[in-house]
Amino acid sequence: MAGSSSSILDWKFSQVFGERSPGEDVENIDVISAIEFDKSGDYLAVGDRGGRVVIFEKKAGKDVTSKQYSRNELEKSDVMVLQHPEYRYKTEFQSHEPEVKERKLKKVKEMDLGPYVSSENALLSERSFVSGESKSSVANGLSLEWIDKMETSISVSNAGHMNGQNIGETAFARCRKMYAHAHDYNINSISNNSDGETFISADDLRINLWNLEVSDQCFNIIDMKPPNMDDLTEVITSAEFHPLHCNLLAYSSSRGFIRLVDMRQSALCDRSSIMLHDAEPRGQKTFFTEIIASISSIKFAPDGRHILSRDYMNLKFWDMRMPTSPVVTYKIHDHLRPKLGELYNNDAIFDKFDCCLSGDGTHFATGSYSNHMRIYGVGSEEGTTLEASRNSFRKRPPQATSKVRRSSLSNLTRGFYRQGHNTSESENNEFSCDLNSKLLHLAWHPKSNMIACSTGNSLFMYYA
């Protein structure tokens, strides 16, 4: 890996949006569920469980941390120079109507069933256009209303509420294209291809390939649904295109496998070219071994040769030339191993933590409980732990060990585990961390050592 570094970065607090007051409750629909920078790093998108997407824009000025400007250029420049990127609210839009447990049908504005949609695996659906209106309907899907006029701009207050105020430049959000219904389960991953023309969407059982210009047709390239659902042994948990080769993509599963497939081999990519799996067992296998093996997030390194993965217990860094063993394994939650029974009973064991890499691929990060974030450098087992707050503190996390082995048996979704399985294991309820304060989602700026992370409805940003 080019530019490998083992240095420990000095992290500092930068910004916070939607900061909560002590003891303030957060509604479930306001909890942040996704964070992503664009390739330039000029924009940051944040989505929540209510279907709202908020866009932040980098403030004007030159970012010296990106190292793209010479000293002479900076000295001659008469514009503001930022020591690190800072962001401001740009705009927001409603991406979809959120699901609710009560299935309140009054939330649904329209069900427009197309005559050509006959099964859950249908690749084609009827195209429906509504011209001259601010409403678009999709065959076999829901009709969503999009606002293309705003009387006032909206900004995020410190309490996380939206206030109308005049901030000068106003950005309007319009739905330019709606892709027809082609998934029957919640989508867990969307990844753009390096060819700039296609992208994939993945749910628990299928991965579909789309052309950006064709909204009513997609191709099912991976289908893990068995003829009999009682035979289901694993589900798809994450998927991502290779950063350099447009024909390659990787996806992870609940059994702890990472499969790399080549779309040139066949139309249905049901056979993997490379399968990464920690082959050597460690410790006694239990009922919980299957659950904690599930991979919640994978990310390609910029060189395209390495992959970062996160399961419940560990953060693993893989070299695709070594498919049976990660290069290094960082024990994130090893201190919780004696508490797996209690973590299962309160559903914490099913928490899905993201992982991310720096733009040069030399550092990576993931989240934990107590609003903690763990950051490591390639070639070093030492790292930094930050608490997501204004007054974040640093401390050395538990020592990581390389090449920790773990095998996994067949794994099912949370619902399957809950059927016929119950554990009465009960030790004391005292944990060394706060399970109610969890840092699940984070993203690394593509050009600077900057991380955006979320806890509840609050977005925190740190720089090094």
ABEGO torsion letter per residue (X at the ends): XBGBBABBBBBBBABBBGBBBBGBBBBAAABBABBBBBAAGABBBBBBAAGBBBBBBBBBEBBAAAGABBAAAAAABABBBBABBBBBBABBBBABBBBBAAGBAAABABBBBBAABABAABABBBBBBBBGBABBBBBGBBBBBBBABBABBBBBBAAGBBBBBBAEBBBBBBBABBBBBABABBBABBBBBAAGABBBBBBAABBBBBBAABAABBBBABBABBABAAABABBBABBBBBAABAABBBBBBAAGBBBBBBAAABABBABBABBBBBABBBEBBBAAAAAAABBABBBBBAAGABBBBBBAABBBBBBAABAABBABBBBAAAAAAAAAAAAAAAGAAABBBBBBBBAAGABBBBBBBGGBBBBBBBGBABBBBBBBBABBBBBBBBBBBBGBBBBBBBBBBAAAAABGBBBABBBBABBABBAABBBABBBBBAABBBBBBBBEABBBBBBX
